[in-house]
């Protein structure tokens, strides 16, 4: 069975393919999605640890301005909202 390759594009250098890197290879779509979600979750966790009072919108803005993959905005906002404790939203 063919492996699914998951690549990450840097938001700062989105037009430069040499800035793209291989996150990993997965045997299933579910594994590829999980690896991608972990990348975003790790970023959000680090941002929240540094500034725990951020809102979901602030996290989203941090994510799209910093290096990382560019997911669909609705997906990213949903991930950001899930990462922010309800008392901070």
Backbone as CSV, one residue per row, in Angstrom:
resi,resn,N_x,N_y,N_z,CA_x,CA_y,CA_z,C_x,C_y,C_z
1,UNK,0.836,-1.171,0.000,0.000,0.000,0.000,0.894,1.253,0.000
2,UNK,0.479,2.258,-0.760,1.239,3.512,-0.838,1.079,4.308,0.453
3,UNK,2.141,4.969,0.842,2.108,5.827,2.027,1.568,7.201,1.641
4,UNK,0.919,7.842,2.590,0.422,9.205,2.404,1.469,10.136,3.002
5,UNK,1.994,11.032,2.174,3.002,11.978,2.642,2.309,13.246,3.122
6,UNK,2.716,13.709,4.299,2.174,14.932,4.878,3.280,15.984,4.868
7,UNK,3.048,17.054,4.108,4.012,18.141,4.005,3.521,19.354,4.779
8,UNK,4.464,20.154,5.244,4.152,21.400,5.948,4.749,22.543,5.139
9,UNK,3.911,23.531,4.855,4.361,24.738,4.160,4.469,25.873,5.165
10,UNK,5.546,26.602,5.089,5.810,27.728,5.972,5.010,28.938,5.500
11,UNK,4.218,29.535,6.374,3.422,30.702,5.997,4.286,31.886,5.586
12,UNK,5.467,32.019,6.170,6.340,33.136,5.835,6.950,32.988,4.444
13,UNK,7.112,31.742,4.009,7.763,31.478,2.719,6.885,30.580,1.849
14,UNK,5.606,30.861,1.810,4.672,29.969,1.136,4.943,29.804,-0.355
15,UNK,5.686,30.710,-0.960,5.986,30.599,-2.382,7.320,29.915,-2.647
16,UNK,7.988,29.475,-1.602,9.299,28.849,-1.744,9.203,27.371,-1.378
17,UNK,9.231,26.534,-2.395,9.102,25.095,-2.135,10.235,24.550,-1.281
18,UNK,11.395,25.205,-1.287,12.505,24.705,-0.483,12.275,24.914,1.009
19,UNK,11.255,25.683,1.374,10.886,25.874,2.776,9.888,24.810,3.248
20,UNK,9.363,24.023,2.327,8.425,22.950,2.647,9.200,21.777,3.232
21,UNK,8.577,21.114,4.220,9.234,19.915,4.750,8.223,18.802,4.936
22,UNK,8.747,17.605,4.943,7.935,16.405,5.115,7.729,16.163,6.597
23,UNK,6.481,16.230,7.041,6.164,15.944,8.439,6.300,14.452,8.709
24,UNK,5.861,13.665,7.745,5.955,12.221,7.883,5.135,11.507,6.830
25,UNK,5.149,10.205,6.906,4.360,9.369,6.005,3.434,8.507,6.836
26,UNK,2.214,8.374,6.357,1.201,7.617,7.093,0.637,6.514,6.216
27,UNK,0.163,5.474,6.875,-0.431,4.364,6.152,-1.898,4.571,5.840
28,UNK,-2.548,5.479,6.575,-3.971,5.738,6.361,-4.248,7.240,6.401
29,UNK,-5.374,7.631,5.859,-5.793,9.031,5.904,-5.975,9.468,7.350
30,UNK,-6.520,8.600,8.186,-6.742,8.923,9.594,-5.421,9.230,10.296
31,UNK,-4.379,8.450,10.007,-3.069,8.702,10.599,-2.495,10.030,10.109
32,UNK,-2.680,10.327,8.822,-2.188,11.596,8.258,-2.909,12.774,8.909
33,UNK,-4.222,12.665,9.084,-4.989,13.718,9.744,-4.550,13.880,11.196
34,UNK,-4.309,12.777,11.868,-3.882,12.836,13.273,-2.521,13.528,13.398
35,UNK,-1.598,13.239,12.492,-0.286,13.883,12.522,-0.420,15.382,12.273
36,UNK,-1.290,15.759,11.338,-1.520,17.168,11.033,-2.162,17.875,12.218
37,UNK,-3.138,17.231,12.822,-3.819,17.817,13.975,-2.846,17.984,15.145
38,UNK,-1.962,17.004,15.334,-0.966,17.099,16.415,-0.044,18.298,16.199
39,UNK,0.350,18.545,14.957,1.198,19.696,14.657,0.505,20.990,15.092
40,UNK,-0.760,21.130,14.741,-1.515,22.330,15.112,-1.748,22.364,16.622
41,UNK,-2.130,21.237,17.203,-2.369,21.179,18.654,-1.118,21.564,19.443
42,UNK,0.040,21.082,19.005,1.294,21.411,19.686,1.572,22.910,19.615
43,UNK,1.337,23.496,18.447,1.528,24.939,18.305,0.601,25.687,19.259
44,UNK,-0.681,25.309,19.265,-1.657,25.990,20.114,-1.316,25.822,21.595
45,UNK,-0.881,24.637,21.978,-0.513,24.393,23.379,0.657,25.279,23.788
46,UNK,1.646,25.405,22.914,2.796,26.258,23.216,2.381,27.723,23.325
47,UNK,1.511,28.170,22.441,1.033,29.552,22.483,0.242,29.809,23.767
48,UNK,-0.614,28.866,24.140,-1.404,29.037,25.367,-0.529,28.996,26.613
49,UNK,0.507,28.180,26.583,1.416,28.123,27.725,2.141,29.462,27.894
50,UNK,2.480,30.085,26.781,3.187,31.366,26.826,2.257,32.515,27.220
51,UNK,1.016,32.453,26.744,0.035,33.518,27.022,-1.332,32.879,27.247
52,UNK,-1.600,32.394,28.460,-2.821,31.630,28.721,-4.132,32.414,28.586
53,UNK,-4.066,33.733,28.500,-5.304,34.519,28.412,-5.731,34.815,26.976
54,UNK,-5.094,34.195,25.985,-5.453,34.440,24.593,-6.838,33.876,24.266
55,UNK,-7.545,34.568,23.388,-8.842,34.082,22.898,-8.593,33.179,21.694
56,UNK,-9.632,32.506,21.244,-9.525,31.661,20.052,-9.130,32.506,18.844
57,UNK,-9.684,33.691,18.711,-9.350,34.566,17.580,-7.883,34.996,17.633
58,UNK,-7.380,35.290,18.811,-5.971,35.655,18.947,-5.068,34.476,18.591
59,UNK,-5.451,33.286,19.021,-4.676,32.093,18.663,-4.667,31.889,17.156
60,UNK,-5.826,32.056,16.545,-5.920,31.909,15.087,-4.978,32.899,14.403
61,UNK,-5.018,34.148,14.845,-4.162,35.166,14.236,-2.684,34.842,14.421
62,UNK,-2.309,34.307,15.575,-0.929,33.880,15.799,-0.563,32.756,14.840
63,UNK,-1.492,31.848,14.644,-1.203,30.687,13.808,-0.992,31.079,12.349
64,UNK,-1.823,31.946,11.822,-1.696,32.277,10.397,-0.556,33.236,10.107
65,UNK,-0.012,33.896,11.132,1.100,34.813,10.908,2.428,34.103,11.098
66,UNK,2.436,33.024,11.821,3.676,32.297,12.092,3.800,31.102,11.160
67,UNK,5.012,30.546,11.084,5.191,29.363,10.233,4.277,28.224,10.662
68,UNK,3.813,27.500,9.698,2.933,26.360,9.956,2.090,26.085,8.735
69,UNK,1.320,25.043,8.782,0.468,24.734,7.647,-0.701,25.700,7.610
70,UNK,-1.327,25.830,6.460,-2.457,26.737,6.307,-3.714,25.897,6.092
71,UNK,-4.422,25.573,7.156,-5.645,24.797,6.997,-6.799,25.706,6.615
72,UNK,-7.917,25.116,6.308,-9.130,25.883,6.090,-9.415,26.698,7.346
73,UNK,-9.806,27.963,7.195,-9.994,28.857,8.342,-10.996,28.282,9.345
74,UNK,-12.083,27.716,8.862,-13.087,27.167,9.775,-12.503,26.038,10.608
75,UNK,-11.672,25.202,9.998,-11.031,24.111,10.737,-10.091,24.662,11.798
76,UNK,-9.332,25.688,11.425,-8.372,26.255,12.373,-9.080,26.926,13.538
77,UNK,-10.121,27.683,13.251,-10.861,28.339,14.329,-11.454,27.290,15.261
78,UNK,-11.971,26.210,14.702,-12.526,25.137,15.532,-11.438,24.538,16.418
79,UNK,-10.241,24.326,15.877,-9.136,23.789,16.677,-8.727,24.785,17.754
80,UNK,-8.671,26.078,17.389,-8.300,27.102,18.368,-9.326,27.164,19.492
81,UNK,-10.608,27.134,19.141,-11.657,27.191,20.160,-11.581,25.978,21.078
82,UNK,-11.228,24.834,20.511,-11.125,23.622,21.327,-9.945,23.722,22.291
83,UNK,-8.915,24.473,21.912,-7.724,24.582,22.749,-7.883,25.591,23.880
84,UNK,-8.811,26.524,23.723,-8.990,27.597,24.701,-10.037,27.164,25.715
85,UNK,-9.709,27.226,26.997,-10.717,26.908,28.007,-11.936,27.824,27.851
86,UNK,-13.108,27.289,28.048,-14.359,28.036,27.840,-14.391,29.349,28.630
87,UNK,-13.749,29.390,29.760,-13.784,30.609,30.587,-13.020,31.753,29.942
88,UNK,-12.134,31.453,28.959,-11.347,32.505,28.320,-11.933,32.975,27.004
89,UNK,-12.935,32.301,26.475,-13.473,32.669,25.175,-14.431,33.836,25.291
